[in-house]
């Protein structure tokens, strides 16, 4: 049985995001490094070649390999990369090299330029992990991005995941993803993917979009179970989970407890902190770090089946939202 499909009182922020035009071979894609300093150069070049092998023109922005401590250059350099790529009328997509840390620093005084002449600039932004900040900020402006592989992880993706990424940005339908359903029925909402740690640090900031009516898709890496507990407890106590319609959980990689210290497992923590929310939840979905990272379109309609354990896309299922 479906929960209520009508999402009343929604603002434009949590309606469907506008998809940029579908990419096609020959389009120009620009490479930026908005977060941590690039270290995985061999993997990076392999990722660039994968996009080029699909027929795309891939150009590197100035300072893409800069270094300033743990950051990929000064804030001004990284912000300039993003701004130039976003405002370039020929550019159709922005490829992020890696995550790490640093994207939030670019958003302190950032505004997406959405009106130009003769037409608005709408282009695909692709990345995950620390790129969560940019994806959430863009979603808050009503534009769809892709929570998916960065250039340094792209070559490690299985063939089906690569094809899914290209399907996502080239306008083809996406296959459902399968995981482990926790029970609780089926719900429809707007998908909002995120790295849990990055998203937690965006709560209460202007970058945090309204969360009512969304289905959260969460993943993380190298966080001890007690830290996952601490973050989810913050979401609970802050009220951020009120109005969230469902949760899709991806991979929580290398989140084992410290040796010789009493601890729950990360799976036990997720059950403890989420199972009493009374909303559909599906875990073990194939996205996140250190494994297949299925592309997830941000701000698009999905159906989460917590009995069958599936996450499914399709605008036709969501007409009630667009009319509300």
CORZI-V495879 format. One line per field, one symbol per residue. burial: 1 if it has 9 or more other ideal C-beta (glycine too) atoms within 8 Angstrom, else 0. Layout:
burial->???
//
This chain:
burial->001010100100111110010010001111111111110000110111011100010100101101110011101011111101111100111111111111111110000101010000101111111111111111110111111111111100100011011111110001001010110111111111111111110110001111111111111110111111101111110001101111111111101010000011110111111100101111101111100111111111111111101111110011011000
//
